[in-house]
């Protein structure tokens, strides 16, 4: 999102909306994917030499469970603020900062549910959906 600074009056806020295409920001990393566009809403304030952007991003994201390797979706929402020194600038592009904020929400370990039993270490069966006949003592 490119924010032109000449359309703002000091101490006046403007609300901007945009769809984020996940591929444009290279958001699909590791076990986290965004299957559809995200919605971004930004409220922007300009003072003499500063720009403050309060951002709300939401959309669906898909994960692969760290234990059972099943895919699942959940609703993603994040609010954050960005601050810029705009002295001498005509516009500010916030895409890389938005990407950084979204990547920071990438969990290290993701479970499809809190009681996920994962896969059998011997036969690989999903223990959430069926029992295996492996003898764990061997």
Backbone torsions as a table, in degrees:
resi	resn	phi	psi	omega
1	UNK	NA	123.0	177.6
2	UNK	-100.6	127.3	-178.0
3	UNK	-108.8	109.7	177.1
4	UNK	-75.4	130.2	-173.6
5	UNK	-85.4	-19.0	-176.5
6	UNK	-74.8	-11.4	-179.3
7	UNK	-92.0	2.3	-178.7
8	UNK	-102.7	145.8	168.1
9	UNK	-104.4	148.6	-178.3
10	UNK	-56.1	139.7	177.0
11	UNK	59.1	26.2	175.7
12	UNK	-119.7	135.1	-178.8
13	UNK	-96.6	152.9	177.6
14	UNK	-132.7	139.2	177.8
15	UNK	-103.4	127.8	179.7
16	UNK	-121.5	145.6	177.5
17	UNK	-131.1	147.3	-179.4
18	UNK	-158.9	149.9	171.7
19	UNK	-91.9	135.4	177.2
20	UNK	-101.7	123.0	174.0
21	UNK	-86.5	116.9	-175.1
22	UNK	-53.8	-36.4	-179.4
23	UNK	-66.2	-32.2	-179.4
24	UNK	-64.9	-31.5	179.9
25	UNK	-102.8	5.9	179.7
26	UNK	53.0	55.1	-175.4
27	UNK	-89.6	-17.0	-178.9
28	UNK	-79.7	102.4	-178.8
29	UNK	-131.3	146.0	174.3
30	UNK	51.8	-122.5	-176.7
31	UNK	-99.0	6.8	-179.3
32	UNK	-111.3	128.5	178.7
33	UNK	-134.7	149.4	174.7
34	UNK	-111.5	106.1	-174.6
35	UNK	-74.7	-15.1	-179.4
36	UNK	-142.8	169.5	-178.6
37	UNK	-63.2	148.0	176.3
38	UNK	-96.4	151.2	178.0
39	UNK	-101.2	126.7	179.2
40	UNK	-115.8	131.5	174.5
41	UNK	-126.2	127.2	-177.1
42	UNK	-127.1	132.0	171.5
43	UNK	-106.3	124.0	-169.6
44	UNK	-119.2	133.3	175.0
45	UNK	-122.2	138.5	176.6
46	UNK	-120.5	130.6	168.8
47	UNK	-113.5	-166.7	-172.8
48	UNK	-53.4	-56.0	-176.6
49	UNK	-122.3	11.0	-176.0
50	UNK	-129.2	149.7	174.5
51	UNK	-129.2	129.0	176.9
52	UNK	-117.1	130.9	-178.8
53	UNK	-124.2	116.7	175.0
54	UNK	-99.1	120.0	-169.4
55	UNK	-115.3	139.7	170.3
56	UNK	-125.6	124.0	178.7
57	UNK	-122.0	136.4	176.1
58	UNK	-147.1	155.9	178.6
59	UNK	164.6	179.6	179.3
60	UNK	-88.8	145.2	172.0
61	UNK	-133.7	149.2	-178.8
62	UNK	-113.3	142.0	178.2
63	UNK	-126.5	160.6	167.7
64	UNK	-110.5	123.8	-178.2
65	UNK	-60.3	135.7	-179.0
66	UNK	-69.3	-21.6	-177.6
67	UNK	-101.5	-46.2	-174.9
68	UNK	-104.5	-7.4	177.9
69	UNK	66.0	15.7	175.3
70	UNK	-81.3	146.0	176.8
71	UNK	-89.0	144.6	176.8
72	UNK	-150.5	158.2	-179.3
73	UNK	-112.8	152.8	168.9
74	UNK	-149.5	160.3	-179.8
75	UNK	-78.6	132.1	179.2
76	UNK	-106.9	130.6	174.0
77	UNK	-142.1	137.7	176.8
78	UNK	-149.8	137.6	174.1
79	UNK	-116.8	137.2	177.7
80	UNK	-158.1	165.4	179.5
81	UNK	-122.0	143.7	176.9
82	UNK	-122.9	144.0	-178.8
83	UNK	-129.4	136.8	-177.1
84	UNK	-133.4	141.5	168.7
85	UNK	-87.2	117.8	-172.2
86	UNK	-109.2	13.8	-179.1
87	UNK	-57.9	121.8	177.7
88	UNK	80.9	5.2	-178.7
89	UNK	-101.5	150.6	175.1
90	UNK	-97.8	-24.7	-179.4
91	UNK	-156.3	164.2	177.3
92	UNK	-131.7	131.8	175.4
93	UNK	-106.0	124.9	-173.6
94	UNK	-103.1	3.1	-173.7
95	UNK	-55.0	-48.2	-176.7
96	UNK	-66.5	-34.9	177.9
97	UNK	-71.1	-36.9	175.6
98	UNK	-63.8	-44.1	177.9
99	UNK	-58.3	-46.5	179.8
100	UNK	-58.5	-43.3	179.6
101	UNK	-63.9	-39.3	179.7
102	UNK	-70.0	-39.0	179.0
103	UNK	-66.8	-33.8	177.4
104	UNK	-61.5	-21.9	178.4
105	UNK	-83.6	1.8	179.7
106	UNK	-75.7	113.3	179.4
107	UNK	-71.7	153.1	179.6
108	UNK	-73.4	-42.2	-180.0
109	UNK	-130.7	129.6	-176.0
110	UNK	-120.1	132.2	176.1
111	UNK	-116.3	141.6	179.1
112	UNK	-68.5	-28.4	174.6
113	UNK	-158.3	159.6	-174.0
114	UNK	-65.9	-27.0	-179.2
115	UNK	-102.5	27.6	179.9
116	UNK	-61.1	131.2	-178.4
117	UNK	-95.2	-10.5	175.4
118	UNK	76.6	-157.6	-179.2
119	UNK	-105.1	148.9	173.6
120	UNK	-65.0	133.2	-178.6
121	UNK	-67.6	-20.2	-175.4
122	UNK	-99.0	-50.3	-176.0
123	UNK	-105.3	-13.5	176.1
124	UNK	82.8	7.7	180.0
125	UNK	-70.5	145.4	177.4
126	UNK	-74.7	111.7	-175.6
127	UNK	-73.2	-8.3	175.1
128	UNK	-77.3	-26.0	-173.7
129	UNK	-112.5	-20.2	179.6
130	UNK	-155.4	162.8	177.1
131	UNK	-93.3	150.0	174.5
132	UNK	-111.1	164.0	-179.3
133	UNK	-103.2	16.0	-178.5
134	UNK	-70.7	145.0	174.6
135	UNK	-96.4	110.8	-173.9
136	UNK	-71.2	-15.3	-179.4
137	UNK	-80.1	-10.7	-177.0
138	UNK	-85.4	NA	NA
